[in-house]
Amino acid sequence: MATKERDYYELLGVPRDAGEADIKRAFRALARELHPDVSDAPDADKHFREIAEAFEVLSDPRRRATYDRFGHAGLRRGGFQPTFTDFGSIADVFAAFFGEDLFGAGGRERASTRGGDLQVMVEIDLEDAFTGVTTSVSLEVAEQCEPCGGAGAEPGTSVAACSTCGGTGTLRRISRNVFGEFVSQRTCPQCSGRGQVLEAPCQFCGGEGRVLSQRQLDVEVPAGIHDGQHIRLRGRGHAAFRGGEAGDVYVAVRVRPHAQLLRDGDDLHAAARVTMTDAALGASVRVPGVGGDLDLQIPAGAQPGEVRVVSGEGMPSLHGSRRGDLYVRLDVAVPARLTDEQRRLLEEFDRETDEAAYAPDDEDEGFFRRLKSALR
């Protein structure tokens, strides 16, 4: 039996009308409690991924609206896939979600040896999402300083432990009173919390060990990607302060609307305009497809609003080999201007035609099927 998916609001412990600030506070508190860095529970990793997914949905107004209306099924149908599922530490979580780490600005350099993450956006056409495409983006990123090799020190000079804090980056003060012993801690003013002092800072980077530069980044967008999904490029973000692991780049993908096709998950929807004579007699018509126009056979007696399904002519699945379907809704055109002869012929046709010609064998079933198709 499939495991029941838990309600996102229940996971974060917030009401359904919770504001953005309440959702953020709830996630912060749970992240500090459940992240595997701070929890020894055997299922901490599973629980943390659940709250991270809940926060990713509820902090995005568009995804939250979809979830409120249609639940988990609506998100899956729209192609939602959790993005933030693999973090090295709890500090990385706060850097990715909030642009900060768990320890605040004062302790960032000391607390985390990982560079900051970046987010960029690329726009592609539906045809590109169908075939997959490699596109290029320009971004400003902190890269390792070449003259000092990221150490921050002028070549040939040394890096020593701070004599003020003993290399810890913090100063502790112990005070005693009648209530007992109290310990206060603050960032070392001599080394700014870094624990090291440079004999001579690198002239090129000013002791940072990294410099800002413009970079062109090639992004491989896979076939089947959905509008709003992210691509994670590991190690392509900001270089870490004086060495360490570089951050990641998160590429948000925007798929431009198509002029003739609407996407619903992996399925596509289109409309085909046919004349009333083609609908009555049957015909072969050309309909738009994402890979090019397709031939669609219209059977005799096709009705206005009827939906014809072309199997396997939708979008490729991002996580599989199957393809969605193409749904074509028939728009039957009725002549708006007639010559006298055309009018005479239609009137003669009408006189010789009874109601039985307009009623299929499954009249009621056919009507309600077309009604439901039109509502969809």
FENBEL-V133716 format. One record per residue. RES is the residue in one small letter. SS is DSSP state (~ for helix, > for strand, _ for the rest). PSI is psi as a letter, one per 20 degrees, with the letter a starting at -180 (none if undefined). OMEGA is omega in whole degrees, 0 to 359 (NA if undefined). Layout:
res-><RES RES>
ss-><SS SS>
psi-><PSI PSI>
omega-><OMEGA OMEGA>
This chain:
res-><m a t k e r d y y e l l g v p r d a g e a d i k r a f r a l a r e l h p d v s d a p d a d k h f r e i a e a f e v l s d p r r r a t y d r f g h a g l r r g g f q p t f t d f g s i a d v f a a f f g e d l f g a g g r e r a s t r g g d l q v m v e i d l e d a f t g v t t s v s l e v a e q c e p c g g a g a e p g t s v a a c s t c g g t g t l r r i s r n v f g e f v s q r t c p q c s g r g q v l e a p c q f c g g e g r v l s q r q l d v e v p a g i h d g q h i r l r g r g h a a f r g g e a g d v y v a v r v r p h a q l l r d g d d l h a a a r v t m t d a a l g a s v r v p g v g g d l d l q i p a g a q p g e v r v v s g e g m p s l h g s r r g d l y v r l d v a v p a r l t d e q r r l l e e f d r e t d e a a y a p d d e d e g f f r r l k s a l r>
ss-><_ _ _ _ _ _ _ ~ ~ ~ ~ ~ _ _ _ _ _ _ _ ~ ~ ~ ~ ~ ~ ~ ~ ~ ~ ~ ~ ~ ~ ~ _ _ _ _ _ _ _ _ _ ~ ~ ~ ~ ~ ~ ~ ~ ~ ~ ~ ~ ~ ~ ~ _ _ ~ ~ ~ ~ ~ ~ ~ ~ ~ ~ ~ ~ ~ ~ ~ ~ ~ _ _ _ _ _ _ _ _ _ _ _ _ ~ ~ ~ ~ ~ ~ ~ ~ ~ _ _ _ _ _ _ ~ ~ ~ ~ ~ ~ ~ _ _ _ _ _ _ > > > > > > > _ ~ ~ ~ ~ ~ ~ _ > > > > > > > > > > > > _ _ _ _ _ _ _ _ > _ _ _ _ _ > > > _ _ _ _ _ _ _ _ > > > > > > > > _ _ > > > > > > > > _ _ _ _ _ _ _ _ > > > _ _ > _ _ _ _ _ _ _ _ > > > > > > > > > > > > _ _ _ _ _ _ _ _ > > > > _ _ _ _ _ _ _ _ _ _ _ _ _ _ _ > > > > > > > _ _ _ _ _ _ > > > _ _ > > > > > > > > > ~ ~ ~ ~ ~ ~ _ > > > > > _ _ _ _ _ _ > > > > > _ _ _ _ _ _ _ _ > > > > _ _ _ _ _ > _ _ _ _ _ _ > _ _ > > > > > > > > _ _ _ _ _ _ ~ ~ ~ ~ ~ ~ ~ ~ ~ ~ ~ ~ _ _ _ ~ ~ ~ ~ _ _ _ _ ~ ~ ~ ~ ~ ~ ~ ~ ~ ~ ~ ~ ~ _>
psi-><p q p p p q p h h g g i k q r i j q r g h g g g g g g g g h g h h i p h h i p j p h k h g g h g h g h g g g h h g i i o g g h g g g g h g i b h h h g h h j j p p p g n j n q h r h h h g h g g h i k r r h i r h h j g h h h p j q r q q q p r q q p r r h h h h g h q q p r p q p q p q p q p p g h j k i h i q p p i r r p q q p h g i k j h i q p q p p q q a i i b p p p q p r p p i g j k j h i q q p g o q p h g i k i h j q q p q p p p p p p o o q p i q q p i r q p p o p j j b q q q o l r a p q a r p o o p p p o q q q h i q p p n c i q q p r q p o q r h h g h g i q r p q p q p q h j r q q p p o o q p j q q p i q p p p o p j k b q q p h l a i r q a r p p o p p o p p p p h p q r g g g g g g h h g g h h j p r h h h i o r h m g g g h g h g h g h g h h none>
omega-><182 178 180 180 184 180 183 179 178 179 181 179 180 176 183 178 181 178 182 181 180 179 180 180 180 180 179 183 181 179 178 183 191 183 181 177 187 182 178 181 183 180 181 182 180 181 180 179 179 181 177 178 179 180 181 180 187 178 178 185 183 179 180 179 177 180 180 183 191 178 183 181 178 179 180 180 178 175 182 172 179 182 188 184 186 181 179 183 179 176 178 179 182 178 183 184 190 182 180 176 186 190 179 187 185 185 188 186 182 188 185 178 183 178 182 177 177 172 177 180 173 177 179 176 178 178 178 177 179 185 192 185 171 182 184 177 178 179 176 186 176 180 181 179 183 182 183 180 180 182 181 182 176 181 180 178 187 174 184 175 181 181 182 183 180 178 180 182 181 175 180 179 181 178 181 173 185 181 179 185 181 180 175 184 178 180 180 181 184 183 180 176 184 179 181 174 182 175 178 179 179 181 184 183 179 179 181 183 180 181 178 177 176 181 171 185 176 183 176 180 184 176 178 182 183 176 178 178 183 173 181 177 184 173 180 180 182 172 179 178 179 177 181 184 178 178 181 173 176 182 176 185 176 179 182 177 179 184 187 185 173 182 175 188 177 179 177 179 179 177 177 179 180 178 181 178 176 179 182 186 186 182 173 182 177 179 181 173 184 178 183 182 182 173 179 180 178 180 177 180 178 185 176 180 179 181 176 184 174 186 174 180 175 181 175 177 181 184 179 184 183 175 177 182 175 179 183 179 184 176 184 182 177 182 179 181 182 171 179 181 179 178 181 180 179 178 178 177 181 180 184 183 177 185 181 181 183 186 175 181 180 189 184 181 180 181 182 176 178 179 179 178 180 179 177 NA>
